[in-house]
Amino acid sequence: MKQQARTIPGRLVDFDYGRYRLPTFVMQFKPAVYQDGDCYYAVLSFEEEHDISGMGTSPEDALIDWNDKVCNMLSLSNALSAKLSTKRNKARS
């Protein structure tokens, strides 16, 4: 099934990732940065179902918010994986 693409408000910002010391995931994936008025958005995907986006009052704030959401998503995945692994181990006993 084809995913529905979402529309990002504002305009694409030309951001120099090498100019700033940014978190690891930001530097690895380099999400796009958009500006809409006083708000900035960092976006990796345009597919709503798989979207990871951050928001802030500057490009850097939006990228840091994006990184925090990626870290949170990964920690939730690890917690779920650990929980499932524990259940599998108990079932084998």
PDB file of N, CA, C and O in Angstrom, chain B, residues numbered from 101:
ATOM      1  N   MET B 101       0.831  -1.166   0.000  1.00  0.00           N
ATOM      2  CA  MET B 101       0.000   0.000   0.000  1.00  0.00           C
ATOM      3  C   MET B 101       0.887   1.244   0.000  1.00  0.00           C
ATOM      4  O   MET B 101       1.834   1.332   0.782  1.00  0.00           O
ATOM      5  N   LYS B 102       0.591   2.179  -0.851  1.00  0.00           N
ATOM      6  CA  LYS B 102       1.385   3.398  -0.978  1.00  0.00           C
ATOM      7  C   LYS B 102       1.095   4.345   0.180  1.00  0.00           C
ATOM      8  O   LYS B 102      -0.060   4.566   0.543  1.00  0.00           O
ATOM      9  N   GLN B 103       2.163   4.901   0.755  1.00  0.00           N
ATOM     10  CA  GLN B 103       2.025   5.838   1.856  1.00  0.00           C
ATOM     11  C   GLN B 103       1.610   7.205   1.330  1.00  0.00           C
ATOM     12  O   GLN B 103       1.978   7.595   0.222  1.00  0.00           O
ATOM     13  N   GLN B 104       0.843   7.923   2.133  1.00  0.00           N
ATOM     14  CA  GLN B 104       0.439   9.272   1.752  1.00  0.00           C
ATOM     15  C   GLN B 104       1.536  10.250   2.168  1.00  0.00           C
ATOM     16  O   GLN B 104       1.940  10.280   3.331  1.00  0.00           O
ATOM     17  N   ALA B 105       2.011  11.039   1.224  1.00  0.00           N
ATOM     18  CA  ALA B 105       3.043  12.028   1.528  1.00  0.00           C
ATOM     19  C   ALA B 105       2.393  13.236   2.177  1.00  0.00           C
ATOM     20  O   ALA B 105       1.310  13.665   1.778  1.00  0.00           O
ATOM     21  N   ARG B 106       3.066  13.780   3.184  1.00  0.00           N
ATOM     22  CA  ARG B 106       2.508  14.963   3.820  1.00  0.00           C
ATOM     23  C   ARG B 106       3.187  16.206   3.281  1.00  0.00           C
ATOM     24  O   ARG B 106       4.289  16.141   2.736  1.00  0.00           O
ATOM     25  N   THR B 107       2.524  17.327   3.438  1.00  0.00           N
ATOM     26  CA  THR B 107       3.062  18.600   2.978  1.00  0.00           C
ATOM     27  C   THR B 107       3.732  19.305   4.148  1.00  0.00           C
ATOM     28  O   THR B 107       3.121  19.493   5.200  1.00  0.00           O
ATOM     29  N   ILE B 108       4.973  19.687   3.964  1.00  0.00           N
ATOM     30  CA  ILE B 108       5.705  20.415   4.995  1.00  0.00           C
ATOM     31  C   ILE B 108       5.470  21.903   4.767  1.00  0.00           C
ATOM     32  O   ILE B 108       5.655  22.397   3.655  1.00  0.00           O
ATOM     33  N   PRO B 109       5.061  22.622   5.817  1.00  0.00           N
ATOM     34  CA  PRO B 109       4.828  24.056   5.639  1.00  0.00           C
ATOM     35  C   PRO B 109       6.137  24.815   5.478  1.00  0.00           C
ATOM     36  O   PRO B 109       7.185  24.359   5.934  1.00  0.00           O
ATOM     37  N   GLY B 110       6.074  25.960   4.838  1.00  0.00           N
ATOM     38  CA  GLY B 110       7.236  26.838   4.767  1.00  0.00           C
ATOM     39  C   GLY B 110       8.176  26.532   3.627  1.00  0.00           C
ATOM     40  O   GLY B 110       7.823  25.869   2.651  1.00  0.00           O
ATOM     41  N   ARG B 111       9.377  27.034   3.780  1.00  0.00           N
ATOM     42  CA  ARG B 111      10.387  26.893   2.735  1.00  0.00           C
ATOM     43  C   ARG B 111      11.594  26.114   3.251  1.00  0.00           C
ATOM     44  O   ARG B 111      11.909  26.143   4.440  1.00  0.00           O
ATOM     45  N   LEU B 112      12.251  25.429   2.342  1.00  0.00           N
ATOM     46  CA  LEU B 112      13.455  24.670   2.677  1.00  0.00           C
ATOM     47  C   LEU B 112      14.578  25.633   3.038  1.00  0.00           C
ATOM     48  O   LEU B 112      14.811  26.611   2.328  1.00  0.00           O
ATOM     49  N   VAL B 113      15.269  25.365   4.128  1.00  0.00           N
ATOM     50  CA  VAL B 113      16.381  26.194   4.595  1.00  0.00           C
ATOM     51  C   VAL B 113      17.686  25.542   4.148  1.00  0.00           C
ATOM     52  O   VAL B 113      17.869  24.334   4.304  1.00  0.00           O
ATOM     53  N   ASP B 114      18.586  26.340   3.596  1.00  0.00           N
ATOM     54  CA  ASP B 114      19.918  25.850   3.232  1.00  0.00           C
ATOM     55  C   ASP B 114      20.757  25.832   4.505  1.00  0.00           C
ATOM     56  O   ASP B 114      21.241  26.872   4.952  1.00  0.00           O
ATOM     57  N   PHE B 115      20.927  24.648   5.086  1.00  0.00           N
ATOM     58  CA  PHE B 115      21.585  24.518   6.387  1.00  0.00           C
ATOM     59  C   PHE B 115      22.942  23.863   6.229  1.00  0.00           C
ATOM     60  O   PHE B 115      23.055  22.823   5.580  1.00  0.00           O
ATOM     61  N   ASP B 116      23.972  24.456   6.813  1.00  0.00           N
ATOM     62  CA  ASP B 116      25.340  23.927   6.764  1.00  0.00           C
ATOM     63  C   ASP B 116      25.583  23.049   7.993  1.00  0.00           C
ATOM     64  O   ASP B 116      25.906  23.558   9.067  1.00  0.00           O
ATOM     65  N   TYR B 117      25.429  21.742   7.839  1.00  0.00           N
ATOM     66  CA  TYR B 117      25.582  20.810   8.955  1.00  0.00           C
ATOM     67  C   TYR B 117      27.014  20.787   9.491  1.00  0.00           C
ATOM     68  O   TYR B 117      27.220  20.500  10.670  1.00  0.00           O
ATOM     69  N   GLY B 118      27.991  21.079   8.660  1.00  0.00           N
ATOM     70  CA  GLY B 118      29.387  21.050   9.079  1.00  0.00           C
ATOM     71  C   GLY B 118      29.794  22.242   9.930  1.00  0.00           C
ATOM     72  O   GLY B 118      30.861  22.234  10.542  1.00  0.00           O
ATOM     73  N   ARG B 119      28.963  23.250   9.971  1.00  0.00           N
ATOM     74  CA  ARG B 119      29.297  24.475  10.694  1.00  0.00           C
ATOM     75  C   ARG B 119      29.025  24.361  12.194  1.00  0.00           C
ATOM     76  O   ARG B 119      29.569  25.134  12.982  1.00  0.00           O
ATOM     77  N   TYR B 120      28.202  23.419  12.586  1.00  0.00           N
ATOM     78  CA  TYR B 120      27.779  23.289  13.971  1.00  0.00           C
ATOM     79  C   TYR B 120      28.156  21.926  14.526  1.00  0.00           C
ATOM     80  O   TYR B 120      28.324  20.962  13.779  1.00  0.00           O
ATOM     81  N   ARG B 121      28.285  21.859  15.840  1.00  0.00           N
ATOM     82  CA  ARG B 121      28.489  20.575  16.508  1.00  0.00           C
ATOM     83  C   ARG B 121      27.104  20.059  16.884  1.00  0.00           C
ATOM     84  O   ARG B 121      26.492  20.538  17.839  1.00  0.00           O
ATOM     85  N   LEU B 122      26.626  19.098  16.141  1.00  0.00           N
ATOM     86  CA  LEU B 122      25.276  18.580  16.309  1.00  0.00           C
ATOM     87  C   LEU B 122      25.312  17.115  16.735  1.00  0.00           C
ATOM     88  O   LEU B 122      26.327  16.442  16.553  1.00  0.00           O
ATOM     89  N   PRO B 123      24.202  16.611  17.305  1.00  0.00           N
ATOM     90  CA  PRO B 123      24.152  15.214  17.749  1.00  0.00           C
ATOM     91  C   PRO B 123      24.416  14.220  16.611  1.00  0.00           C
ATOM     92  O   PRO B 123      24.244  14.529  15.432  1.00  0.00           O
ATOM     93  N   THR B 124      24.831  13.044  17.002  1.00  0.00           N
ATOM     94  CA  THR B 124      25.245  11.995  16.063  1.00  0.00           C
ATOM     95  C   THR B 124      24.200  11.663  15.007  1.00  0.00           C
ATOM     96  O   THR B 124      24.523  11.605  13.820  1.00  0.00           O
ATOM     97  N   PHE B 125      22.946  11.441  15.418  1.00  0.00           N
ATOM     98  CA  PHE B 125      21.922  11.056  14.444  1.00  0.00           C
ATOM     99  C   PHE B 125      21.655  12.167  13.433  1.00  0.00           C
ATOM    100  O   PHE B 125      21.382  11.894  12.264  1.00  0.00           O
ATOM    101  N   VAL B 126      21.735  13.413  13.881  1.00  0.00           N
ATOM    102  CA  VAL B 126      21.562  14.545  12.962  1.00  0.00           C
ATOM    103  C   VAL B 126      22.667  14.524  11.917  1.00  0.00           C
ATOM    104  O   VAL B 126      22.400  14.698  10.728  1.00  0.00           O
ATOM    105  N   MET B 127      23.896  14.313  12.348  1.00  0.00           N
ATOM    106  CA  MET B 127      25.021  14.310  11.417  1.00  0.00           C
ATOM    107  C   MET B 127      24.984  13.099  10.485  1.00  0.00           C
ATOM    108  O   MET B 127      25.414  13.180   9.334  1.00  0.00           O
ATOM    109  N   GLN B 128      24.475  11.991  10.983  1.00  0.00           N
ATOM    110  CA  GLN B 128      24.411  10.786  10.153  1.00  0.00           C
ATOM    111  C   GLN B 128      23.305  10.878   9.102  1.00  0.00           C
ATOM    112  O   GLN B 128      23.523  10.511   7.948  1.00  0.00           O
ATOM    113  N   PHE B 129      22.127  11.362   9.481  1.00  0.00           N
ATOM    114  CA  PHE B 129      20.983  11.345   8.570  1.00  0.00           C
ATOM    115  C   PHE B 129      20.687  12.683   7.904  1.00  0.00           C
ATOM    116  O   PHE B 129      20.035  12.717   6.860  1.00  0.00           O
ATOM    117  N   LYS B 130      21.152  13.783   8.485  1.00  0.00           N
ATOM    118  CA  LYS B 130      20.962  15.131   7.932  1.00  0.00           C
ATOM    119  C   LYS B 130      19.521  15.387   7.475  1.00  0.00           C
ATOM    120  O   LYS B 130      19.255  15.533   6.281  1.00  0.00           O
ATOM    121  N   PRO B 131      18.592  15.439   8.443  1.00  0.00           N
ATOM    122  CA  PRO B 131      17.209  15.734   8.059  1.00  0.00           C
ATOM    123  C   PRO B 131      17.092  17.124   7.445  1.00  0.00           C
ATOM    124  O   PRO B 131      17.864  18.022   7.779  1.00  0.00           O
ATOM    125  N   ALA B 132      16.135  17.296   6.556  1.00  0.00           N
ATOM    126  CA  ALA B 132      15.897  18.592   5.922  1.00  0.00           C
ATOM    127  C   ALA B 132      15.324  19.561   6.954  1.00  0.00           C
ATOM    128  O   ALA B 132      14.609  19.157   7.871  1.00  0.00           O
ATOM    129  N   VAL B 133      15.649  20.851   6.791  1.00  0.00           N
ATOM    130  CA  VAL B 133      15.144  21.885   7.694  1.00  0.00           C
ATOM    131  C   VAL B 133      14.266  22.847   6.895  1.00  0.00           C
ATOM    132  O   VAL B 133      14.654  23.333   5.833  1.00  0.00           O
ATOM    133  N   TYR B 134      13.072  23.110   7.434  1.00  0.00           N
ATOM    134  CA  TYR B 134      12.118  24.025   6.811  1.00  0.00           C
ATOM    135  C   TYR B 134      11.788  25.139   7.788  1.00  0.00           C
ATOM    136  O   TYR B 134      11.800  24.940   9.002  1.00  0.00           O
ATOM    137  N   GLN B 135      11.488  26.328   7.242  1.00  0.00           N
ATOM    138  CA  GLN B 135      11.074  27.450   8.069  1.00  0.00           C
ATOM    139  C   GLN B 135       9.683  27.894   7.665  1.00  0.00           C
ATOM    140  O   GLN B 135       9.381  28.055   6.483  1.00  0.00           O
ATOM    141  N   ASP B 136       8.838  28.089   8.675  1.00  0.00           N
ATOM    142  CA  ASP B 136       7.497  28.630   8.463  1.00  0.00           C
ATOM    143  C   ASP B 136       7.307  29.722   9.508  1.00  0.00           C
ATOM    144  O   ASP B 136       6.996  29.429  10.662  1.00  0.00           O
ATOM    145  N   GLY B 137       7.491  30.970   9.116  1.00  0.00           N
ATOM    146  CA  GLY B 137       7.426  32.085  10.058  1.00  0.00           C
ATOM    147  C   GLY B 137       8.561  31.989  11.056  1.00  0.00           C
ATOM    148  O   GLY B 137       9.730  31.927  10.674  1.00  0.00           O
ATOM    149  N   ASP B 138       8.215  31.976  12.345  1.00  0.00           N
ATOM    150  CA  ASP B 138       9.228  31.883  13.406  1.00  0.00           C
ATOM    151  C   ASP B 138       9.530  30.453  13.809  1.00  0.00           C
ATOM    152  O   ASP B 138      10.314  30.229  14.731  1.00  0.00           O
ATOM    153  N   CYS B 139       8.930  29.484  13.145  1.00  0.00           N
ATOM    154  CA  CYS B 139       9.083  28.081  13.514  1.00  0.00           C
ATOM    155  C   CYS B 139       9.915  27.329  12.472  1.00  0.00           C
ATOM    156  O   CYS B 139       9.766  27.534  11.267  1.00  0.00           O
ATOM    157  N   TYR B 140      10.785  26.462  12.964  1.00  0.00           N
ATOM    158  CA  TYR B 140      11.617  25.625  12.100  1.00  0.00           C
ATOM    159  C   TYR B 140      11.240  24.164  12.324  1.00  0.00           C
ATOM    160  O   TYR B 140      10.900  23.762  13.436  1.00  0.00           O
ATOM    161  N   TYR B 141      11.305  23.382  11.258  1.00  0.00           N
ATOM    162  CA  TYR B 141      10.996  21.960  11.293  1.00  0.00           C
ATOM    163  C   TYR B 141      12.172  21.175  10.733  1.00  0.00           C
ATOM    164  O   TYR B 141      12.737  21.543   9.703  1.00  0.00           O
ATOM    165  N   ALA B 142      12.539  20.101  11.408  1.00  0.00           N
ATOM    166  CA  ALA B 142      13.533  19.162  10.900  1.00  0.00           C
ATOM    167  C   ALA B 142      12.771  17.897  10.531  1.00  0.00           C
ATOM    168  O   ALA B 142      12.045  17.346  11.359  1.00  0.00           O
ATOM    169  N   VAL B 143      12.929  17.434   9.293  1.00  0.00           N
ATOM    170  CA  VAL B 143      12.124  16.318   8.794  1.00  0.00           C
ATOM    171  C   VAL B 143      13.018  15.341   8.041  1.00  0.00           C
ATOM    172  O   VAL B 143      13.831  15.741   7.207  1.00  0.00           O
ATOM    173  N   LEU B 144      12.857  14.054   8.346  1.00  0.00           N
ATOM    174  CA  LEU B 144      13.623  13.031   7.629  1.00  0.00           C
ATOM    175  C   LEU B 144      12.804  12.388   6.524  1.00  0.00           C
ATOM    176  O   LEU B 144      13.348  12.064   5.469  1.00  0.00           O
ATOM    177  N   SER B 145      11.520  12.198   6.741  1.00  0.00           N
ATOM    178  CA  SER B 145      10.680  11.492   5.776  1.00  0.00           C
ATOM    179  C   SER B 145       9.438  12.310   5.473  1.00  0.00           C
ATOM    180  O   SER B 145       8.964  13.074   6.314  1.00  0.00           O
ATOM    181  N   PHE B 146       8.922  12.148   4.281  1.00  0.00           N
ATOM    182  CA  PHE B 146       7.691  12.837   3.914  1.00  0.00           C
ATOM    183  C   PHE B 146       6.495  11.905   3.972  1.00  0.00           C
ATOM    184  O   PHE B 146       5.398  12.295   3.571  1.00  0.00           O
ATOM    185  N   GLU B 147       6.672  10.696   4.456  1.00  0.00           N
ATOM    186  CA  GLU B 147       5.581   9.744   4.582  1.00  0.00           C
ATOM    187  C   GLU B 147       5.070   9.796   6.008  1.00  0.00           C
ATOM    188  O   GLU B 147       5.794   9.466   6.946  1.00  0.00           O
ATOM    189  N   GLU B 148       3.821  10.211   6.172  1.00  0.00           N
ATOM    190  CA  GLU B 148       3.272  10.435   7.509  1.00  0.00           C
ATOM    191  C   GLU B 148       3.465   9.261   8.454  1.00  0.00           C
ATOM    192  O   GLU B 148       3.805   9.455   9.621  1.00  0.00           O
ATOM    193  N   GLU B 149       3.255   8.060   7.972  1.00  0.00           N
ATOM    194  CA  GLU B 149       3.331   6.897   8.842  1.00  0.00           C
ATOM    195  C   GLU B 149       4.747   6.669   9.379  1.00  0.00           C
ATOM    196  O   GLU B 149       4.909   6.137  10.477  1.00  0.00           O
ATOM    197  N   HIS B 150       5.761   7.062   8.625  1.00  0.00           N
ATOM    198  CA  HIS B 150       7.143   6.812   9.018  1.00  0.00           C
ATOM    199  C   HIS B 150       7.897   8.100   9.320  1.00  0.00           C
ATOM    200  O   HIS B 150       9.127   8.109   9.355  1.00  0.00           O
ATOM    201  N   ASP B 151       7.178   9.163   9.533  1.00  0.00           N
ATOM    202  CA  ASP B 151       7.772  10.475   9.706  1.00  0.00           C
ATOM    203  C   ASP B 151       8.443  10.628  11.068  1.00  0.00           C
ATOM    204  O   ASP B 151       7.915  10.199  12.094  1.00  0.00           O
ATOM    205  N   ILE B 152       9.602  11.242  11.050  1.00  0.00           N
ATOM    206  CA  ILE B 152      10.261  11.697  12.267  1.00  0.00           C
ATOM    207  C   ILE B 152      10.519  13.173  12.043  1.00  0.00           C
ATOM    208  O   ILE B 152      11.213  13.549  11.098  1.00  0.00           O
ATOM    209  N   SER B 153       9.966  14.014  12.907  1.00  0.00           N
ATOM    210  CA  SER B 153      10.170  15.441  12.724  1.00  0.00           C
ATOM    211  C   SER B 153      10.398  16.119  14.062  1.00  0.00           C
ATOM    212  O   SER B 153       9.908  15.673  15.099  1.00  0.00           O
ATOM    213  N   GLY B 154      11.160  17.215  14.014  1.00  0.00           N
ATOM    214  CA  GLY B 154      11.428  18.014  15.196  1.00  0.00           C
ATOM    215  C   GLY B 154      11.017  19.443  14.927  1.00  0.00           C
ATOM    216  O   GLY B 154      10.873  19.849  13.773  1.00  0.00           O
ATOM    217  N   MET B 155      10.829  20.207  15.986  1.00  0.00           N
ATOM    218  CA  MET B 155      10.376  21.576  15.838  1.00  0.00           C
ATOM    219  C   MET B 155      11.148  22.453  16.816  1.00  0.00           C
ATOM    220  O   MET B 155      11.509  22.014  17.908  1.00  0.00           O
ATOM    221  N   GLY B 156      11.401  23.717  16.408  1.00  0.00           N
ATOM    222  CA  GLY B 156      12.080  24.640  17.297  1.00  0.00           C
ATOM    223  C   GLY B 156      12.042  26.064  16.782  1.00  0.00           C
ATOM    224  O   GLY B 156      11.512  26.335  15.704  1.00  0.00           O
ATOM    225  N   THR B 157      12.612  26.976  17.566  1.00  0.00           N
ATOM    226  CA  THR B 157      12.631  28.386  17.183  1.00  0.00           C
ATOM    227  C   THR B 157      13.869  28.743  16.370  1.00  0.00           C
ATOM    228  O   THR B 157      14.029  29.888  15.949  1.00  0.00           O
ATOM    229  N   SER B 158      14.744  27.766  16.149  1.00  0.00           N
ATOM    230  CA  SER B 158      15.921  27.933  15.287  1.00  0.00           C
ATOM    231  C   SER B 158      16.164  26.603  14.591  1.00  0.00           C
ATOM    232  O   SER B 158      15.653  25.575  15.036  1.00  0.00           O
ATOM    233  N   PRO B 159      16.936  26.603  13.508  1.00  0.00           N
ATOM    234  CA  PRO B 159      17.240  25.323  12.856  1.00  0.00           C
ATOM    235  C   PRO B 159      17.913  24.335  13.818  1.00  0.00           C
ATOM    236  O   PRO B 159      17.602  23.144  13.816  1.00  0.00           O
ATOM    237  N   GLU B 160      18.826  24.841  14.629  1.00  0.00           N
ATOM    238  CA  GLU B 160      19.542  23.973  15.576  1.00  0.00           C
ATOM    239  C   GLU B 160      18.581  23.358  16.597  1.00  0.00           C
ATOM    240  O   GLU B 160      18.683  22.172  16.908  1.00  0.00           O
ATOM    241  N   ASP B 161      17.639  24.171  17.125  1.00  0.00           N
ATOM    242  CA  ASP B 161      16.656  23.650  18.079  1.00  0.00           C
ATOM    243  C   ASP B 161      15.787  22.569  17.443  1.00  0.00           C
ATOM    244  O   ASP B 161      15.490  21.556  18.075  1.00  0.00           O
ATOM    245  N   ALA B 162      15.383  22.782  16.202  1.00  0.00           N
ATOM    246  CA  ALA B 162      14.559  21.788  15.505  1.00  0.00           C
ATOM    247  C   ALA B 162      15.339  20.494  15.299  1.00  0.00           C
ATOM    248  O   ALA B 162      14.783  19.405  15.444  1.00  0.00           O
ATOM    249  N   LEU B 163      16.621  20.604  14.962  1.00  0.00           N
ATOM    250  CA  LEU B 163      17.450  19.414  14.753  1.00  0.00           C
ATOM    251  C   LEU B 163      17.695  18.672  16.065  1.00  0.00           C
ATOM    252  O   LEU B 163      17.705  17.442  16.083  1.00  0.00           O
ATOM    253  N   ILE B 164      17.888  19.392  17.146  1.00  0.00           N
ATOM    254  CA  ILE B 164      18.087  18.754  18.446  1.00  0.00           C
ATOM    255  C   ILE B 164      16.795  18.067  18.895  1.00  0.00           C
ATOM    256  O   ILE B 164      16.838  16.968  19.447  1.00  0.00           O
ATOM    257  N   ASP B 165      15.647  18.708  18.661  1.00  0.00           N
ATOM    258  CA  ASP B 165      14.358  18.085  18.971  1.00  0.00           C
ATOM    259  C   ASP B 165      14.173  16.822  18.131  1.00  0.00           C
ATOM    260  O   ASP B 165      13.702  15.804  18.638  1.00  0.00           O
ATOM    261  N   TRP B 166      14.539  16.883  16.859  1.00  0.00           N
ATOM    262  CA  TRP B 166      14.461  15.715  15.975  1.00  0.00           C
ATOM    263  C   TRP B 166      15.330  14.584  16.535  1.00  0.00           C
ATOM    264  O   TRP B 166      14.885  13.439  16.611  1.00  0.00           O
ATOM    265  N   ASN B 167      16.561  14.903  16.924  1.00  0.00           N
ATOM    266  CA  ASN B 167      17.480  13.900  17.470  1.00  0.00           C
ATOM    267  C   ASN B 167      16.904  13.271  18.740  1.00  0.00           C
ATOM    268  O   ASN B 167      16.981  12.057  18.927  1.00  0.00           O
ATOM    269  N   ASP B 168      16.324  14.104  19.614  1.00  0.00           N
ATOM    270  CA  ASP B 168      15.716  13.583  20.842  1.00  0.00           C
ATOM    271  C   ASP B 168      14.594  12.606  20.532  1.00  0.00           C
ATOM    272  O   ASP B 168      14.450  11.591  21.213  1.00  0.00           O
ATOM    273  N   LYS B 169      13.798  12.902  19.511  1.00  0.00           N
ATOM    274  CA  LYS B 169      12.699  12.008  19.137  1.00  0.00           C
ATOM    275  C   LYS B 169      13.218  10.692  18.567  1.00  0.00           C
ATOM    276  O   LYS B 169      12.636   9.636  18.814  1.00  0.00           O
ATOM    277  N   VAL B 170      14.310  10.753  17.806  1.00  0.00           N
ATOM    278  CA  VAL B 170      14.923   9.519  17.294  1.00  0.00           C
ATOM    279  C   VAL B 170      15.434   8.683  18.464  1.00  0.00           C
ATOM    280  O   VAL B 170      15.201   7.475  18.511  1.00  0.00           O
ATOM    281  N   CYS B 171      16.127   9.315  19.404  1.00  0.00           N
ATOM    282  CA  CYS B 171      16.639   8.583  20.575  1.00  0.00           C
ATOM    283  C   CYS B 171      15.502   7.967  21.379  1.00  0.00           C
ATOM    284  O   CYS B 171      15.606   6.827  21.829  1.00  0.00           O
ATOM    285  N   ASN B 172      14.422   8.712  21.560  1.00  0.00           N
ATOM    286  CA  ASN B 172      13.265   8.200  22.285  1.00  0.00           C
ATOM    287  C   ASN B 172      12.658   7.010  21.548  1.00  0.00           C
ATOM    288  O   ASN B 172      12.316   6.002  22.168  1.00  0.00           O
ATOM    289  N   MET B 173      12.524   7.123  20.238  1.00  0.00           N
ATOM    290  CA  MET B 173      11.975   6.031  19.439  1.00  0.00           C
ATOM    291  C   MET B 173      12.851   4.784  19.570  1.00  0.00           C
ATOM    292  O   MET B 173      12.336   3.675  19.711  1.00  0.00           O
ATOM    293  N   LEU B 174      14.161   4.962  19.524  1.00  0.00           N
ATOM    294  CA  LEU B 174      15.066   3.821  19.632  1.00  0.00           C
ATOM    295  C   LEU B 174      15.041   3.208  21.032  1.00  0.00           C
ATOM    296  O   LEU B 174      15.127   1.988  21.171  1.00  0.00           O
ATOM    297  N   SER B 175      14.924   4.031  22.061  1.00  0.00           N
ATOM    298  CA  SER B 175      14.875   3.481  23.417  1.00  0.00           C
ATOM    299  C   SER B 175      13.570   2.714  23.629  1.00  0.00           C
ATOM    300  O   SER B 175      13.560   1.703  24.331  1.00  0.00           O
ATOM    301  N   LEU B 176      12.478   3.176  23.037  1.00  0.00           N
ATOM    302  CA  LEU B 176      11.218   2.440  23.131  1.00  0.00           C
ATOM    303  C   LEU B 176      11.330   1.117  22.401  1.00  0.00           C
ATOM    304  O   LEU B 176      10.818   0.103  22.876  1.00  0.00           O
ATOM    305  N   SER B 177      12.000   1.111  21.242  1.00  0.00           N
ATOM    306  CA  SER B 177      12.186  -0.141  20.497  1.00  0.00           C
ATOM    307  C   SER B 177      13.032  -1.115  21.296  1.00  0.00           C
ATOM    308  O   SER B 177      12.735  -2.309  21.332  1.00  0.00           O
ATOM    309  N   ASN B 178      14.094  -0.614  21.944  1.00  0.00           N
ATOM    310  CA  ASN B 178      14.956  -1.487  22.735  1.00  0.00           C
ATOM    311  C   ASN B 178      14.205  -2.050  23.942  1.00  0.00           C
ATOM    312  O   ASN B 178      14.376  -3.218  24.291  1.00  0.00           O
ATOM    313  N   ALA B 179      13.374  -1.221  24.579  1.00  0.00           N
ATOM    314  CA  ALA B 179      12.593  -1.693  25.722  1.00  0.00           C
ATOM    315  C   ALA B 179      11.616  -2.780  25.286  1.00  0.00           C
ATOM    316  O   ALA B 179      11.467  -3.795  25.967  1.00  0.00           O
ATOM    317  N   LEU B 180      10.954  -2.569  24.154  1.00  0.00           N
ATOM    318  CA  LEU B 180      10.017  -3.566  23.641  1.00  0.00           C
ATOM    319  C   LEU B 180      10.757  -4.843  23.269  1.00  0.00           C
ATOM    320  O   LEU B 180      10.290  -5.943  23.561  1.00  0.00           O
ATOM    321  N   SER B 181      11.902  -4.698  22.629  1.00  0.00           N
ATOM    322  CA  SER B 181      12.699  -5.863  22.241  1.00  0.00           C
ATOM    323  C   SER B 181      13.142  -6.650  23.473  1.00  0.00           C
ATOM    324  O   SER B 181      13.086  -7.879  23.479  1.00  0.00           O
ATOM    325  N   ALA B 182      13.577  -5.952  24.502  1.00  0.00           N
ATOM    326  CA  ALA B 182      14.007  -6.623  25.735  1.00  0.00           C
ATOM    327  C   ALA B 182      12.832  -7.345  26.394  1.00  0.00           C
ATOM    328  O   ALA B 182      12.983  -8.461  26.891  1.00  0.00           O
ATOM    329  N   LYS B 183      11.664  -6.705  26.395  1.00  0.00           N
ATOM    330  CA  LYS B 183      10.471  -7.309  26.987  1.00  0.00           C
ATOM    331  C   LYS B 183      10.081  -8.579  26.233  1.00  0.00           C
ATOM    332  O   LYS B 183       9.765  -9.598  26.846  1.00  0.00           O
ATOM    333  N   LEU B 184      10.106  -8.513  24.904  1.00  0.00           N
ATOM    334  CA  LEU B 184       9.767  -9.690  24.098  1.00  0.00           C
ATOM    335  C   LEU B 184      10.791 -10.797  24.308  1.00  0.00           C
ATOM    336  O   LEU B 184      10.428 -11.972  24.376  1.00  0.00           O
ATOM    337  N   SER B 185      12.061 -10.434  24.412  1.00  0.00           N
ATOM    338  CA  SER B 185      13.117 -11.413  24.633  1.00  0.00           C
ATOM    339  C   SER B 185      12.927 -12.107  25.971  1.00  0.00           C
ATOM    340  O   SER B 185      13.120 -13.319  26.069  1.00  0.00           O
ATOM    341  N   THR B 186      12.553 -11.361  27.000  1.00  0.00           N
ATOM    342  CA  THR B 186      12.314 -11.931  28.327  1.00  0.00           C
ATOM    343  C   THR B 186      11.151 -12.912  28.274  1.00  0.00           C
ATOM    344  O   THR B 186      11.218 -13.984  28.875  1.00  0.00           O
ATOM    345  N   LYS B 187      10.090 -12.558  27.564  1.00  0.00           N
ATOM    346  CA  LYS B 187       8.936 -13.451  27.441  1.00  0.00           C
ATOM    347  C   LYS B 187       9.315 -14.739  26.698  1.00  0.00           C
ATOM    348  O   LYS B 187       8.867 -15.824  27.068  1.00  0.00           O
ATOM    349  N   ARG B 188      10.130 -14.617  25.662  1.00  0.00           N
ATOM    350  CA  ARG B 188      10.563 -15.801  24.903  1.00  0.00           C
ATOM    351  C   ARG B 188      11.396 -16.718  25.778  1.00  0.00           C
ATOM    352  O   ARG B 188      11.233 -17.937  25.739  1.00  0.00           O
ATOM    353  N   ASN B 189      12.296 -16.132  26.571  1.00  0.00           N
ATOM    354  CA  ASN B 189      13.158 -16.935  27.450  1.00  0.00           C
ATOM    355  C   ASN B 189      12.346 -17.655  28.520  1.00  0.00           C
ATOM    356  O   ASN B 189      12.646 -18.801  28.857  1.00  0.00           O
ATOM    357  N   LYS B 190      11.315 -16.993  29.061  1.00  0.00           N
ATOM    358  CA  LYS B 190      10.457 -17.642  30.057  1.00  0.00           C
ATOM    359  C   LYS B 190       9.662 -18.773  29.425  1.00  0.00           C
ATOM    360  O   LYS B 190       9.442 -19.800  30.066  1.00  0.00           O
ATOM    361  N   ALA B 191       9.229 -18.607  28.188  1.00  0.00           N
ATOM    362  CA  ALA B 191       8.448 -19.635  27.506  1.00  0.00           C
ATOM    363  C   ALA B 191       9.306 -20.884  27.249  1.00  0.00           C
ATOM    364  O   ALA B 191       8.790 -22.001  27.244  1.00  0.00           O
ATOM    365  N   ARG B 192      10.602 -20.692  27.039  1.00  0.00           N
ATOM    366  CA  ARG B 192      11.503 -21.830  26.781  1.00  0.00           C
ATOM    367  C   ARG B 192      11.806 -22.611  28.044  1.00  0.00           C
ATOM    368  O   ARG B 192      12.139 -23.794  27.976  1.00  0.00           O
ATOM    369  N   SER B 193      11.696 -21.964  29.201  1.00  0.00           N
ATOM    370  CA  SER B 193      12.043 -22.618  30.481  1.00  0.00           C
ATOM    371  C   SER B 193      11.044 -23.675  30.889  1.00  0.00           C
ATOM    372  O   SER B 193      11.204 -24.304  31.935  1.00  0.00           O
TER     373      SER B 193
END
